[in-house]
Amino acid sequence: MKGLKGALLAGAMGAMMLAGVTAGGAARAENGQKPQYGGSLEIGTVYVTLTALSWDPADFNWKLNHDTGMFYEQLFAGDLSKSKKAGGPYNFVPDAWLPTDAIRGELIESWEWKQDPLRVEMKVRKGVVFPEKPGVMKKRDFTAEDILFTFNRLNKSPKRLLGYFDHIEKVEAPDPHTVVFYMKHYFAEWDYQFGWGYYSAIHPKEVADAGATNWKNVNGTGPFMLTDFIPGNSNTYTKNPDYWGVEKIGGQEYKLPFVDKVTYRTIKDEATYVTALRTGKLDMLENIRWQNVDSLKKSAPQLKWSRWLNQSGTFMAMRVDVDGPFKDVRVRRALNYAVNKQEIVQAYYNGNAELFAYPQHPDYVGYFEPLDKQPASVQELFKYDPAKAKKLLAEAGFPKGFTTKVQVCSCNADHMDLLPLVAGYLEQVGVKLEIQPMEYGAFLSAMSSKTMTPAYFMNNGHTNPITTIRKSFGTGQMWNPSGWSEPAFDKKIDEVYREPDEAKRQKMLREMTTEIVDKAPYIWLPIPYNYAAWWPWVKNYDGELRAGAVRPAPIYARIWVDQEMKKKMGH
């Protein structure tokens, strides 16, 4: 090993290579109790209001892993032996960020970086099978060809994200138990983008041939099988008897999963899903607004709780890619001054929010820089100053303000309450918002087709330290609602991806974050805390939400239900 490549392999990649031999995670028995098999889980997930949006990985839909991750597995997954519940340092809450030392092989047993040419050689896990799916496929072994097929299908998809796999030269499967990824150059998110990210669900050719968009055709190697889907109501998963995974608990190895059935409930009305938890119709509810916490604690004192800072930023995007007032940075900064963000934290969220926690998340140690460390020009964007807002609007040619349209998703109760409050602040400086609520499908389509209104009120997942910048402010990216496009900034994004030294990447991203916040393509709004709650019969769980990009399946596979306790509690 010489020079940069030597440092690369020995350092950043070496940690990943060592992690490659990790097969799973050991958990501790709860109060000495042994795991139980059987029973079912009714879950209001983080996305309780949103039905499944797609079943086909080639659709490049952000929510796919959440719904298909129960049966489609990936090359890597989060190593839950590193969870706080198991005595480790990580909460497994981030939507799509896994620390390097908390990644395990899932469909691969080990991996190793090699040079000349630069490549990653992976050994496919043996003993993994696709179960029989009548009318679609016979039961068969999972092989390297399935990884190769998946990559090629995704890479050729017309819905593929811009530049997503451009760092990969080619992928080969020299034998059934080996797959090799040849790299054009070092890429800091190599493991995330096709290993455990949003768009890396390994699926068989038979499903694609039968029609991967039809839920009745899906079939994977994961712990569960999809056996029913009622749009807008429920996803039902039943135990896969052929699943390979095991978990060591109390020194004993157990075959996964423990429960026979998991049902995701889709409930759009907030009062209804809160009531479902309180009455035991839901075993778990992962996304509870602070407003409901006190009443739930009084009416259902047995519930167990965790608190987590939202993994998505809330903002009003102001389009700079169309003619209008938002092209002027003075207007964008003025609208930030016009909104009393500190009052939103204290009065609207009752203190259950952070003033500044986006686009970087405070969980990203080394990448996040708090507001008091930011330059004055950034700090003032979070201070209420309507007089300064009016002055800037006048300087920009809008002394009497202006009117603009803003779209918002009706599925988000917080946004439906918060946007009128923001509109009230803006009206005080002469800017009137015409609010257009939309169902989620139409709302998302407006952004992806770039047909949305000049203002667009949304939240966007932080994802991870690099992607939060790339996807939101890179030219042509789908999740770039302001239409931000700046060649110099795009170049910096590319340089971050090619930098093998994480400390240098951290410094670069801190500077880029400051730069984009200062240019104010959004009205930056506080980030709320949310809560998860579950009944005490839900065992081997402590509020973990994701073990990969929006993928909870490895967590649910390890939960067991104390059925006797549940019965004694009247449920």
Phi, psi and omega in degrees: 000130182229147171054221185300315182297322179297315179297322180300309184290321183284332185261266186304320183278331181301320179298321179292322181297319179295322180293340185297337183273355182285123184267334182184202183227145177267137177244163179259140177296139183278112182054035179076001182283135178279149178299151177244144174263155176099181181082183183217162177237130172252117189237131164264101188284181176308327183252047186301333182272351187250123175287166177300136184262336180196154174246357187256116179304331182289352176283347181052049178265135188297330187269000188305312183299327181298320184267323183266347183295348176287333181238333174267128177258179184226176180293321181233162173210168176293139178272099186288353173291347178264009181285157177299325178301324181267009179093008180267187186265355193245144182268348181053047176255322184310142187293328180201050177222122174239124175301151183305323183272012178235036178239134177236160172286137175252286178275352173242148182271328181201164178209153184212136176274138176224161185247169172050066004273160179293124185201162173242121177259126184241140176258122184286139180295131179272154179085009179263133181228154166272127178290165177293139176230101184307130180084353182240308183198154172278160173298133179205166178288145170279135181225176178299332180298330179291324176293315180299315179300313182300313181300311182297321179294317179293319183294334180264358183294134176295345179264004180303139179292144183306121174070013191296320181248022185294341181281349183266124179285311179191166177230135180229152176237086184294336175206169186300342184245013180224136172227139185236126175258115177268129185255140175289327182194170176297141180220119190296338181248031184303319183284327181289313193291325174237003183262313181214019185274193182296330191236055183218030179284118183280122184227152185276156179299326181300322179291317178299319180294323180284337181118092187289346179280342181271118184300335181289345182263347190291148182196126182221186183267001189285182187289343182228166175237139178283118184244350175198147176213121175243105184308133180077004183229304186195152166245129180244126181241135177243157185303134174269108184292345181264008185294140186274340192288148177225162177223134178265121182227124180060033179083358181246144182266134181235140176284137180260158355275171180274317184275155180278332186210140173234131177239122169276124174264131174260115183226113186281331184273124184298315181299326182290316182285332174293318177296322179298323176291312184301325183268003177082006176289333170253134174281330183218143171223116192268349186223096183238127178288153184303330183300335185262355189291310184299317181294324178293321180294329178282318185276337179223071187294346181281346182301146174257151192226153165218152180242134182218141179283128183314137182266024175216148180272142176256134183195165167251111179286141178241115189290126177255000182263004176229155179296139180156179185297335187285352175292337182270120182299333179296322178293315182296319178291323180301317180293330174292318179295331187285342183261126181278088186289324178295323177294324177298317178301312188279314187269318182280313181266000180055037179085355182272055181198160173251134182297320185225108180208029180202142012278345173269147180262142178303338177294337185276080183299129181096335180259326183274135176237119186295164186300323183288351175260357181277158176296161184303323182295332175278316181301324184289341176293344182252011177250134183287120182208075182297329179296316178293325178298313180297320180297315180293321178298320178295317179298328181276359178097017180232062183296334178255011180080201180195171178243138178217156179267147178221132176262149179212150180276125180290347181283346185257103184300321180298315182292323180294333175275322188283321184299317176301327177294315176299317179300323179296318176299314184294327180296333179293341177248016173092004180259119183254131177258130171262107189274130179238096176291145181220149170295155190300318182302313179291323180297312179294320180298323179299319180288314184295332178265000181057039177249013183287170180291166181303330173245146187213115187261121187202176164236155185221130181301139175298324181070276176202173190302326180273313185298326180302329178275314184297309188288334185270335187226007176275142182303129174079000181288142183297319183271043180238075189292341177276348184072027182299133180210114182214109184308320181295324179288321176301321179296320179295322177299315180298321180294324178297315181298330184268357182274115182281343183272113185296323179299321178291320178299319180300315180297315180300317183287327175299317180292319180293324178297313178301316182299313185286325176297319181297327181277352168052056172288348179234159158276109183283123184244159180300155180253120185279157168274143174240171181229149170242145179220149180209154180283152187293347176284350175278112188251158180062042182214142180214036176092008177295142184244329186211141176236040184158188183292110183041037185241105180267356189308314180299332178287311182296327181295338184260357178277140169236161184248125174280092188291329178292317178298317181300319181292318180296330180275005173086024181234000000 
